[in-house]
Amino acid sequence: MTKRKKILVLSLAIVGVLVIGGSFFLYTQSSHKKEANNQFESYTNKQGISPNDI
C-alpha cells in the first residue's frame, strides 16, 4: 500500500468516526432536551403554575 493510499484510508476513517460521533452527540442532546421539557411541564402542572407566570 502506498503512502498516499494509507493517508486516504486514515483520513476517511477519522472523518467516519467524527460523523458517527457527532450524530450520536446531537441525538442524545435532543433526547435530553425533550426529557427536561417534559419533566419541567410535569413539575409546573403539579405546582399549579401557568406558563404565563414564568
Distance bins in CASP14 RR format, pairs under 12 A and 6 or more apart:
PFRMAT RR
TARGET T0000
AUTHOR 0000-0000-0000
RMODE 2
METHOD distances of the structure
MODEL  1
1 7 0 0 0 0 0 1 0 0 0 0 0
1 8 0 0 0 0 1 0 0 0 0 0 0
1 9 1 0 0 1 0 0 0 0 0 0 0
1 10 0 0 0 0 0 1 0 0 0 0 0
2 8 0 0 0 0 1 0 0 0 0 0 0
2 9 0 0 0 0 0 1 0 0 0 0 0
3 9 0 0 0 0 0 1 0 0 0 0 0
3 10 0 0 0 0 0 1 0 0 0 0 0
4 10 0 0 0 0 0 1 0 0 0 0 0
4 11 0 0 0 0 0 1 0 0 0 0 0
5 11 0 0 0 0 0 1 0 0 0 0 0
5 12 0 0 0 0 0 1 0 0 0 0 0
6 12 0 0 0 0 0 1 0 0 0 0 0
6 13 0 0 0 0 0 1 0 0 0 0 0
7 13 0 0 0 0 0 1 0 0 0 0 0
7 14 0 0 0 0 0 1 0 0 0 0 0
8 14 0 0 0 0 0 1 0 0 0 0 0
8 15 0 0 0 0 0 1 0 0 0 0 0
9 15 0 0 0 0 0 1 0 0 0 0 0
9 16 0 0 0 0 0 1 0 0 0 0 0
10 16 0 0 0 0 0 1 0 0 0 0 0
10 17 0 0 0 0 0 1 0 0 0 0 0
11 17 0 0 0 0 0 1 0 0 0 0 0
11 18 0 0 0 0 0 1 0 0 0 0 0
12 18 0 0 0 0 0 1 0 0 0 0 0
12 19 0 0 0 0 0 1 0 0 0 0 0
13 19 0 0 0 0 0 1 0 0 0 0 0
13 20 0 0 0 0 0 1 0 0 0 0 0
14 20 0 0 0 0 0 1 0 0 0 0 0
14 21 0 0 0 0 0 1 0 0 0 0 0
15 21 0 0 0 0 0 1 0 0 0 0 0
15 22 0 0 0 0 0 1 0 0 0 0 0
16 22 0 0 0 0 1 0 0 0 0 0 0
16 23 0 0 0 0 1 0 0 0 0 0 0
16 24 0 0 0 0 0 1 0 0 0 0 0
17 23 0 0 0 0 0 1 0 0 0 0 0
17 24 0 0 0 0 0 1 0 0 0 0 0
18 24 0 0 0 0 0 1 0 0 0 0 0
18 25 0 0 0 0 0 1 0 0 0 0 0
19 25 0 0 0 0 0 1 0 0 0 0 0
19 26 0 0 0 0 0 1 0 0 0 0 0
20 26 0 0 0 0 0 1 0 0 0 0 0
20 27 0 0 0 0 0 1 0 0 0 0 0
21 27 0 0 0 0 1 0 0 0 0 0 0
21 28 0 0 0 0 1 0 0 0 0 0 0
21 29 0 0 0 0 0 1 0 0 0 0 0
22 28 0 0 0 0 1 0 0 0 0 0 0
22 29 0 0 0 0 1 0 0 0 0 0 0
22 30 0 0 0 0 0 1 0 0 0 0 0
23 29 0 0 0 0 0 1 0 0 0 0 0
23 30 0 0 0 0 0 1 0 0 0 0 0
24 30 0 0 0 0 0 1 0 0 0 0 0
24 31 0 0 0 0 0 1 0 0 0 0 0
25 31 0 0 0 0 0 1 0 0 0 0 0
25 32 0 0 0 0 0 1 0 0 0 0 0
26 32 0 0 0 0 0 1 0 0 0 0 0
26 33 0 0 0 0 0 1 0 0 0 0 0
27 33 0 0 0 0 0 1 0 0 0 0 0
27 34 0 0 0 0 0 1 0 0 0 0 0
28 34 0 0 0 0 0 1 0 0 0 0 0
28 35 0 0 0 0 0 1 0 0 0 0 0
29 35 0 0 0 0 0 1 0 0 0 0 0
29 36 0 0 0 0 0 1 0 0 0 0 0
30 36 0 0 0 0 0 1 0 0 0 0 0
30 37 0 0 0 0 0 1 0 0 0 0 0
31 37 0 0 0 0 0 1 0 0 0 0 0
31 38 0 0 0 0 0 1 0 0 0 0 0
32 38 0 0 0 0 0 1 0 0 0 0 0
32 39 0 0 0 0 0 1 0 0 0 0 0
33 39 0 0 0 0 0 1 0 0 0 0 0
33 40 0 0 0 0 0 1 0 0 0 0 0
34 40 0 0 0 0 0 1 0 0 0 0 0
34 41 0 0 0 0 0 1 0 0 0 0 0
35 41 0 0 0 0 0 1 0 0 0 0 0
35 42 0 0 0 0 0 1 0 0 0 0 0
36 42 0 0 0 0 0 1 0 0 0 0 0
36 43 0 0 0 0 0 1 0 0 0 0 0
37 43 0 0 0 0 0 1 0 0 0 0 0
37 44 0 0 0 0 0 1 0 0 0 0 0
37 51 0 0 0 0 0 1 0 0 0 0 0
38 44 0 0 0 0 0 1 0 0 0 0 0
38 45 0 0 0 0 0 1 0 0 0 0 0
39 45 0 0 0 0 0 1 0 0 0 0 0
39 46 0 0 0 0 0 1 0 0 0 0 0
40 46 0 0 0 0 0 1 0 0 0 0 0
40 47 0 0 0 0 0 1 0 0 0 0 0
40 49 0 0 0 0 0 1 0 0 0 0 0
40 51 0 0 0 0 1 0 0 0 0 0 0
40 54 0 0 0 0 1 0 0 0 0 0 0
41 47 0 0 0 0 0 1 0 0 0 0 0
41 48 0 0 0 0 0 1 0 0 0 0 0
41 49 0 0 0 0 0 1 0 0 0 0 0
41 50 0 0 0 0 0 1 0 0 0 0 0
41 51 0 0 0 0 1 0 0 0 0 0 0
41 54 0 0 0 0 0 1 0 0 0 0 0
42 48 0 0 0 0 0 1 0 0 0 0 0
42 49 0 0 0 0 0 1 0 0 0 0 0
43 49 0 0 0 0 1 0 0 0 0 0 0
43 54 0 0 0 0 0 1 0 0 0 0 0
44 50 1 0 0 1 0 0 0 0 0 0 0
44 51 1 0 0 1 0 0 0 0 0 0 0
44 52 0 0 0 0 0 1 0 0 0 0 0
44 53 0 0 0 0 1 0 0 0 0 0 0
44 54 1 0 0 1 0 0 0 0 0 0 0
45 51 0 0 0 0 1 0 0 0 0 0 0
47 53 0 0 0 0 0 1 0 0 0 0 0
47 54 0 0 0 0 0 1 0 0 0 0 0
48 54 0 0 0 0 0 1 0 0 0 0 0
END
